[in-house]
Amino acid sequence: HLKASEASLTTPSQKTEYRKIGDAWNAYEAIFNEMIALDRAGNKEAALATIPKYREAFVQVQEIIGGLVEAKIAEAGVANANGDTIYASLRTWMTLLAVGGAIVAVVLGVLLARSITRPLGRALTVADAIASGDLSQNLGIRRSDEVGDLCASLDAMTANLRATADVADTISNGDLRADVKLLSEKDTLGLALKKMLD
């Protein structure tokens, strides 16, 4: 059993102490076997005379084992303290990462919201201007997402209304040769202007 347990020792001093246990145990066992042999041989006085040496060897084994147990307890305390330090450090890092992740998420959320609300706010301003008859507004926002598509559609609508207004202005000045370009078969304003010229 001693040889199997010796492999778990890590420091030279532990190995030295462990060898002392082996030596003390061998001495204890030799005295014990001598005492038993003397008793079986009927030499009770000689067997009793070995008892002080037997006790001394037994106490020596106990003291060495006690020293090793104390050393292992001290090592366990150090390992426990190291484990607590590592745990506290990891907990701090995890907390910092969680807080940092939350901050990054909030910042990205605000930036994303702004990237949507600003162009939509400008689009609303242009739509209100068009509704009040001001066709001079233009967004000029170039993006490759739905907001960009909406802004491009508003710009196209403004340009088409401007072109239609120019045709109407030409007609109002008496020039009936104006060319009305229909935007589609459902172009209500274009169809009305075309009927005026026909």
C-alpha positions as CSV (number, residue, x, y, z in Angstrom):
1,H,0.0,0.0,0.0
2,L,2.9,2.4,0.7
3,K,4.4,2.0,-2.8
4,A,1.0,2.7,-4.4
5,S,0.4,5.8,-2.3
6,E,3.9,7.2,-2.9
7,A,3.1,8.0,-6.5
8,S,0.6,10.7,-5.3
9,L,3.4,12.7,-3.6
10,T,4.5,15.8,-5.3
11,T,7.5,17.3,-3.4
12,P,10.8,15.8,-2.5
13,S,10.2,16.5,1.2
14,Q,6.9,14.6,1.1
15,K,8.7,11.7,-0.5
16,T,11.4,11.8,2.1
17,E,8.8,11.8,4.9
18,Y,7.0,8.9,3.2
19,R,10.2,6.9,3.1
20,K,10.6,7.6,6.8
21,I,7.1,6.1,7.3
22,G,8.3,3.0,5.4
23,D,11.4,2.7,7.4
24,A,9.6,3.3,10.7
25,W,6.9,0.8,9.7
26,N,9.5,-1.9,8.8
27,A,11.2,-1.3,12.2
28,Y,7.8,-1.5,14.0
29,E,6.9,-4.7,12.1
30,A,10.2,-6.3,12.9
31,I,9.9,-5.6,16.6
32,F,6.2,-6.8,16.6
33,N,7.2,-10.0,14.8
34,E,10.1,-10.5,17.2
35,M,7.7,-10.0,20.2
36,I,5.2,-12.5,18.7
37,A,7.9,-15.0,18.0
38,L,9.3,-14.8,21.5
39,D,5.8,-15.2,23.0
40,R,5.1,-18.2,20.8
41,A,8.4,-19.7,21.8
42,G,7.3,-19.5,25.5
43,N,9.8,-16.7,26.4
44,K,7.3,-14.3,27.9
45,E,9.9,-12.3,29.8
46,A,11.8,-11.5,26.6
47,A,8.6,-10.8,24.8
48,L,7.5,-8.3,27.5
49,A,11.0,-6.7,27.4
50,T,10.4,-5.8,23.7
51,I,7.2,-3.8,24.6
52,P,8.9,-0.5,25.2
53,K,10.8,-0.8,21.9
54,Y,7.4,-1.8,20.3
55,R,5.7,1.3,21.7
56,E,8.5,3.6,20.7
57,A,8.4,2.3,17.1
58,F,4.6,2.6,17.1
59,V,4.7,6.2,18.3
60,Q,7.4,7.1,15.7
61,V,5.1,5.7,12.9
62,Q,2.2,7.8,14.3
63,E,4.2,11.0,14.5
64,I,5.5,10.6,10.9
65,I,2.0,9.9,9.7
66,G,0.6,12.9,11.7
67,G,3.3,15.1,10.1
68,L,2.3,14.0,6.6
69,V,-1.4,14.5,7.4
70,E,-0.7,18.0,8.5
71,A,1.4,18.7,5.4
72,K,-1.5,17.4,3.2
73,I,-4.0,19.6,5.1
74,A,-1.8,22.6,4.6
75,E,-1.5,21.8,0.9
76,A,-5.2,21.4,0.7
77,G,-5.7,24.8,2.4
78,V,-3.3,26.4,-0.2
79,A,-5.1,24.7,-3.1
80,N,-8.4,25.8,-1.7
81,A,-7.2,29.4,-1.4
82,N,-5.8,29.2,-4.9
83,G,-9.2,27.8,-6.1
84,D,-11.0,30.6,-4.4
85,T,-8.7,33.2,-6.0
86,I,-9.2,31.7,-9.4
87,Y,-13.0,31.5,-8.9
88,A,-13.1,35.1,-7.8
89,S,-11.1,36.2,-10.8
90,L,-13.2,34.2,-13.2
91,R,-16.4,35.6,-11.6
92,T,-15.0,39.1,-12.0
93,W,-14.1,38.5,-15.7
94,M,-17.5,37.0,-16.3
95,T,-19.2,39.9,-14.7
96,L,-17.1,42.4,-16.8
97,L,-17.9,40.4,-19.9
98,A,-21.6,40.4,-19.2
99,V,-21.6,44.1,-18.4
100,G,-19.5,44.9,-21.5
101,G,-21.7,42.7,-23.6
102,A,-24.8,44.6,-22.3
103,I,-23.2,48.0,-23.0
104,V,-22.2,46.9,-26.5
105,A,-25.8,45.6,-27.1
106,V,-27.2,48.9,-25.9
107,V,-24.8,51.0,-28.1
108,L,-25.5,48.8,-31.1
109,G,-29.3,49.1,-30.4
110,V,-29.1,52.9,-30.2
111,L,-27.0,53.1,-33.4
112,L,-29.3,50.7,-35.3
113,A,-32.4,52.7,-34.1
114,R,-30.8,55.9,-35.2
115,S,-29.8,54.5,-38.6
116,I,-33.5,53.7,-39.1
117,T,-35.2,56.7,-37.4
118,R,-33.1,59.4,-38.9
119,P,-33.8,58.5,-42.6
120,L,-37.4,57.8,-41.8
121,G,-37.7,61.3,-40.1
122,R,-36.2,62.9,-43.2
123,A,-38.6,60.8,-45.4
124,L,-41.6,62.0,-43.3
125,T,-40.4,65.6,-43.7
126,V,-40.2,65.2,-47.5
127,A,-43.6,63.4,-47.6
128,D,-45.2,66.3,-45.6
129,A,-43.6,68.8,-48.0
130,I,-45.0,66.9,-51.0
131,A,-48.4,66.8,-49.4
132,S,-48.3,70.6,-49.0
133,G,-47.3,71.0,-52.7
134,D,-43.5,71.5,-52.3
135,L,-41.9,69.4,-55.0
136,S,-38.4,70.8,-54.6
137,Q,-37.5,68.4,-51.8
138,N,-35.2,65.4,-52.4
139,L,-33.9,62.9,-49.9
140,G,-30.8,61.6,-51.7
141,I,-30.3,58.7,-49.2
142,R,-28.5,55.7,-50.8
143,R,-28.9,52.6,-48.7
144,S,-29.3,48.9,-49.6
145,D,-32.1,48.1,-47.2
146,E,-35.8,48.7,-46.8
147,V,-35.3,52.2,-45.5
148,G,-33.1,52.9,-48.6
149,D,-35.9,51.4,-50.9
150,L,-38.5,53.7,-49.2
151,C,-36.3,56.8,-49.6
152,A,-35.6,55.9,-53.3
153,S,-39.3,55.5,-53.9
154,L,-40.0,58.9,-52.3
155,D,-37.3,60.5,-54.5
156,A,-38.8,58.8,-57.6
157,M,-42.3,59.9,-56.7
158,T,-41.1,63.5,-56.2
159,A,-39.2,63.5,-59.5
160,N,-42.3,62.1,-61.3
161,L,-44.6,64.6,-59.7
162,R,-42.1,67.4,-60.6
163,A,-42.1,66.2,-64.3
164,T,-45.9,66.0,-64.4
165,A,-46.1,69.5,-62.8
166,D,-43.7,70.8,-65.5
167,V,-46.0,69.3,-68.2
168,A,-49.0,71.0,-66.6
169,D,-47.1,74.3,-66.4
170,T,-46.3,74.0,-70.1
171,I,-49.9,73.3,-70.9
172,S,-51.1,76.2,-68.7
173,N,-48.8,78.6,-70.8
174,G,-50.7,77.6,-73.9
175,D,-48.2,75.1,-75.4
176,L,-50.3,72.1,-76.3
177,R,-47.4,70.3,-77.9
178,A,-46.2,69.1,-74.5
179,D,-45.2,65.4,-74.4
180,V,-47.0,63.5,-71.6
181,K,-45.1,60.4,-70.6
182,L,-47.3,57.9,-68.8
183,L,-45.6,56.3,-65.8
184,S,-47.9,53.3,-66.0
185,E,-51.3,52.4,-67.3
186,K,-52.7,53.5,-63.9
187,D,-51.0,57.0,-64.1
188,T,-54.2,59.0,-63.2
189,L,-52.6,62.4,-63.5
190,G,-50.7,61.6,-66.7
191,L,-53.9,60.2,-68.3
192,A,-55.8,63.3,-67.4
193,L,-53.2,65.6,-68.9
194,K,-53.1,63.4,-72.0
195,K,-56.9,63.8,-72.4
196,M,-56.5,67.5,-72.2
197,L,-54.1,67.5,-75.1
198,D,-56.1,65.2,-77.3
